[in-house]
Amino acid sequence: MAFDGIVTAAVAKELNDILALGKIEKVYQPASDELLFHIHTKNGNRRLYMTCASNHPRVHFVDNAPENPPVPSRFCMLLRKHLQGGRIVSVKQKDSERIIEIHLETLDELGFSLNKRLIIEIMGKHSNIVLVDSNTEKIIDSIKRLSIDVSRVRQVLPGKEYAYPPSQGKIPFMTVSKSDIEKMFDKGENISENCDTAAKTLLDGIQGISPVIARQLAAAGMSGASIDAAAVCDTLDDIKNRIAAKDITPAVYEKEPGSPADFHVVPIDEYQGAYGLLRFETVSQAIDYFYSHRDSSNRLKQKSADLKKNVKNQLKKLYLKKKRLGEDLIKAQNADEYRLFGELITANLHQIHTGDKEVTLTNYYDGKPVTIPLDVRYAPAKNAQLYFKKYGKEKTALKEKKNQLDENDSDIEYLESVSSYIDNASEINEIDALRNELIESGFIRRRPSKTPEKKSSFKPHEYATSDGFRVLAGRNNKENDRLTMKTAGPKDWWFHTKDIPGSHIILFAEGRELTETAIMDAASIAAWHSKGRESENVPVDYTQVRYVKKPNGARPGMVIFTDNRTVYVTPRVPEKG
């Protein structure tokens, strides 16, 4: 990802222009590695977000604030004590590094002015946010404490003198000159094969550039089998001048809509034509779009993977239980044989002696001989009683096993539908709603928490058919119940994939006659919001809502219906209304 020194320089300039003389009103810590500042500036209130998460460290403005925990953390309380009410003097980049320093002026308990620095180190897994007393250069605290056990090179602990991350001996891109570039290549190395070697040399020698910028500089400077240092310098100077003059072009490059691949503040030649391009007015907007879409996708995968695994394990147990119940049912079906044995023994007590291991008697139903095992410890009459007792137990077991099997099949059907919703979920709140549904259904234990559980909002997917009918699709089973049983009217139309887990789809008639176009559109939506999304010719049942009933005690989303018809469609959805 391209949060390199060049992007950092552009961010620092943007923050400085907006935040200089701004007052820190509130400090929050939404997560262990995130901070959010509410800052009153000369042009209104702004939200400054920063994170030192190893996979997406960054700092930028945001419009939508992340949710805050009910109880602030230790580090958050410390920042409130030291920074809340303080003024931002300036925001600067350290050399050409991915380090941004926010210089602050605060007051102590006695009203004396103090200078502090909040240092955001954007360095992958080594990222950190450190609060430093500018007068003593001592660390007040940091969001990640690094002891000698973690790093022998650099400790970040309260009371220790702050030291910048070790230099790699590179020349800052802001100060690199033509002679510096010539020296980088004046080492007797052969770079004639292609631009890759030249790009690596530039990457190893210039501080603050990313691999994609190094390749762009190398491409600009390659002249035959040698590098043109002046051309490299000119390209780099153009980037520096753009940042200084605020003549940057923040952009996100997308593999496909909503799936960002990279971003930068200067045009990237190698991405032209290969990726889609989204331009933004500010660096913060570009960064926010890039990471919010990427992080949303990652968090969705993480949350859904966890829930998917849980549901998969539950289903595995249920299918195993179904197999065992099936085996028990086969055994229980032998109950009539035990009754026959008891009857034959009772009818032929005079032919049987105590101590016999078995007896062969004529079955008076079909005239064939039947060999009956006997328990040598008991008299013939007692053996008959034992067989009648077995018959009674197996008859009871047969009924009970059938009930258990029906209940087990119902649970399988329910969890298969939940699995389908997890696969098709596009937002984190959909996963959260499914988790709450499973908790309420008893499949997942509720985690102990001081935070009150939030009620899931009713927000089904909304569409419109090509001829104007409104269509709603449930996002989970609880929404399906509410949609079908409470929201829809008896004359509206209900759609659902035939024998395939999926959403309840309601097409609102609103006094109009149902058209063939509306049927096919709504059925296609039903197929899309089902486990058959990747298939073709998916069967979809439809009927009026008045013919859809929910049996007493049925799982969420489980209904029975009559008077239905079936159509076969290819899954698709129209543009959302």
Secondary structure as UniProt FT lines:
FT   HELIX           5..19
FT   TURN            20..21
FT   STRAND          23..28
FT   TURN            32..33
FT   STRAND          34..41
FT   TURN            42..43
FT   STRAND          44..51
FT   TURN            54..55
FT   STRAND          58..62
FT   HELIX           74..83
FT   TURN            84..85
FT   STRAND          87..93
FT   TURN            95..96
FT   STRAND          99..107
FT   TURN            109..110
FT   STRAND          113..121
FT   HELIX           124..126
FT   STRAND          128..133
FT   TURN            134..137
FT   STRAND          138..142
FT   TURN            148..150
FT   TURN            158..159
FT   STRAND          171..172
FT   TURN            173..175
FT   HELIX           178..185
FT   HELIX           195..205
FT   STRAND          206..207
FT   HELIX           211..221
FT   STRAND          222..223
FT   TURN            224..225
FT   STRAND          226..227
FT   HELIX           229..244
FT   TURN            245..246
FT   STRAND          251..256
FT   TURN            257..258
FT   STRAND          259..264
FT   HELIX           269..271
FT   TURN            273..274
FT   STRAND          275..279
FT   HELIX           283..332
FT   TURN            333..334
FT   HELIX           335..347
FT   HELIX           349..351
FT   TURN            354..355
FT   STRAND          358..362
FT   TURN            364..366
FT   STRAND          369..373
FT   TURN            376..377
FT   HELIX           380..424
FT   HELIX           428..440
FT   TURN            441..442
FT   STRAND          461..464
FT   TURN            466..467
FT   STRAND          470..473
FT   HELIX           477..482
FT   HELIX           483..487
FT   TURN            490..491
FT   STRAND          493..497
FT   TURN            498..499
FT   STRAND          505..508
FT   TURN            510..511
FT   HELIX           516..528
FT   TURN            531..534
FT   STRAND          538..544
FT   HELIX           545..547
FT   STRAND          548..549
FT   TURN            552..553
FT   TURN            556..557
FT   STRAND          560..561
FT   STRAND          565..569
//
